[in-house]
């Protein structure tokens, strides 16, 4: 699914507050297609791995950070202006979803 397809979905199903269940279901569908739905439910560890950690651990952490950032942008873009203002300073997707 392209960004254009997601933009069309956002036009029809923008989060207004009252429609959270429907909005969240659509968000999870899109994030599943993008293969980053896990960031909506799995919090990012606060501390990055230590320098002695395996390269694989660093790569997994970096991917989670990137996926979380991407999810945040999609979440903010799919809200009305009032909800955007309320949530724009939240760092992690899980924090934003919990707040909503």
The 8 nearest C-alpha neighbors of each residue, nearest first, counted from 0:
[[1, 4, 2, 32, 5, 33, 29, 3],
 [0, 2, 3, 4, 5, 6, 33, 29],
 [1, 3, 5, 4, 6, 0, 7, 73],
 [4, 2, 6, 1, 5, 7, 0, 8],
 [5, 3, 7, 1, 6, 2, 0, 8],
 [4, 6, 8, 2, 7, 3, 9, 1],
 [5, 7, 3, 9, 4, 8, 2, 10],
 [8, 6, 10, 4, 5, 9, 3, 11],
 [7, 9, 5, 11, 6, 10, 12, 4],
 [10, 8, 6, 12, 13, 11, 7, 77],
 [9, 11, 7, 8, 12, 13, 6, 77],
 [10, 12, 8, 9, 13, 7, 6, 14],
 [13, 11, 9, 10, 8, 22, 14, 77],
 [12, 14, 9, 77, 78, 10, 15, 11],
 [15, 13, 78, 16, 22, 79, 77, 18],
 [14, 16, 79, 17, 13, 18, 78, 19],
 [17, 15, 18, 14, 19, 82, 99, 78],
 [16, 18, 19, 15, 14, 20, 21, 22],
 [19, 17, 16, 21, 20, 22, 15, 14],
 [18, 20, 22, 21, 16, 17, 23, 14],
 [21, 19, 23, 22, 18, 24, 17, 25],
 [22, 20, 24, 23, 19, 18, 25, 12],
 [21, 23, 19, 25, 24, 20, 14, 18],
 [22, 24, 26, 20, 25, 21, 19, 27],
 [23, 25, 21, 27, 26, 22, 20, 28],
 [26, 24, 28, 22, 23, 27, 29, 21],
 [25, 27, 23, 29, 28, 24, 30, 22],
 [28, 26, 30, 24, 29, 25, 36, 31],
 [29, 27, 25, 31, 26, 30, 24, 32],
 [28, 30, 32, 26, 31, 27, 25, 33],
 [29, 31, 36, 33, 27, 35, 32, 28],
 [32, 30, 34, 36, 28, 33, 29, 27],
 [31, 33, 29, 34, 30, 28, 0, 35],
 [32, 34, 30, 31, 35, 29, 36, 0],
 [35, 33, 31, 32, 30, 36, 37, 29],
 [34, 36, 30, 37, 33, 31, 66, 38],
 [37, 35, 30, 31, 38, 39, 27, 34],
 [36, 38, 35, 39, 40, 41, 34, 31],
 [39, 37, 41, 40, 36, 67, 35, 92],
 [40, 38, 93, 37, 36, 92, 41, 96],
 [41, 39, 38, 37, 93, 42, 36, 92],
 [42, 40, 38, 37, 39, 43, 93, 36],
 [43, 41, 93, 40, 44, 38, 91, 39],
 [44, 42, 45, 41, 63, 64, 91, 38],
 [43, 45, 46, 42, 47, 60, 48, 41],
 [46, 44, 43, 47, 42, 48, 91, 60],
 [45, 47, 44, 48, 49, 43, 60, 64],
 [48, 46, 49, 45, 60, 44, 57, 61],
 [49, 47, 52, 57, 46, 50, 56, 60],
 [50, 48, 51, 52, 47, 46, 57, 53],
 [49, 51, 52, 48, 53, 57, 47, 54],
 [50, 52, 49, 53, 48, 54, 57, 56],
 [53, 51, 50, 49, 48, 56, 54, 57],
 [52, 54, 55, 56, 51, 57, 50, 48],
 [53, 55, 57, 56, 58, 52, 59, 51],
 [54, 56, 58, 53, 57, 59, 52, 60],
 [57, 55, 59, 53, 54, 58, 60, 52],
 [58, 56, 60, 54, 55, 59, 61, 48],
 [57, 59, 55, 61, 56, 60, 62, 54],
 [60, 58, 62, 56, 57, 61, 55, 63],
 [59, 61, 57, 63, 62, 58, 56, 64],
 [62, 60, 64, 58, 63, 59, 57, 65],
 [63, 61, 65, 59, 64, 60, 66, 58],
 [62, 64, 66, 60, 61, 65, 67, 59],
 [65, 63, 61, 67, 62, 66, 68, 60],
 [66, 64, 62, 68, 67, 63, 61, 69],
 [67, 65, 69, 63, 68, 64, 35, 62],
 [68, 66, 70, 64, 69, 65, 38, 63],
 [67, 69, 71, 65, 66, 70, 64, 72],
 [68, 70, 66, 72, 71, 67, 65, 73],
 [69, 71, 67, 73, 72, 68, 74, 66],
 [72, 70, 74, 68, 92, 69, 73, 75],
 [71, 73, 75, 69, 70, 74, 76, 68],
 [74, 72, 76, 70, 71, 75, 77, 69],
 [73, 75, 71, 77, 76, 72, 70, 78],
 [76, 74, 72, 77, 73, 78, 83, 71],
 [77, 75, 73, 74, 78, 72, 83, 9],
 [76, 78, 13, 74, 75, 9, 14, 73],
 [79, 77, 14, 13, 75, 76, 83, 82],
 [78, 80, 82, 81, 15, 14, 83, 13],
 [81, 79, 83, 82, 84, 78, 85, 15],
 [82, 80, 84, 83, 79, 85, 78, 15],
 [83, 81, 85, 84, 80, 79, 78, 86],
 [84, 82, 80, 86, 81, 85, 87, 75],
 [83, 85, 81, 82, 87, 86, 80, 88],
 [84, 86, 82, 83, 87, 81, 88, 80],
 [87, 85, 83, 84, 88, 89, 82, 95],
 [86, 88, 84, 83, 89, 85, 75, 90],
 [89, 87, 86, 90, 85, 84, 83, 95],
 [90, 88, 86, 87, 91, 95, 94, 92],
 [89, 91, 88, 92, 94, 71, 95, 68],
 [92, 90, 94, 93, 89, 67, 95, 71],
 [91, 93, 95, 71, 94, 39, 67, 96],
 [92, 94, 96, 39, 95, 91, 42, 40],
 [95, 93, 97, 91, 92, 96, 98, 89],
 [94, 96, 98, 92, 93, 97, 89, 99],
 [95, 97, 99, 93, 98, 94, 92, 39],
 [96, 98, 94, 95, 99, 93, 92, 40],
 [99, 97, 95, 96, 94, 86, 93, 89],
 [98, 96, 97, 95, 19, 16, 94, 86]]
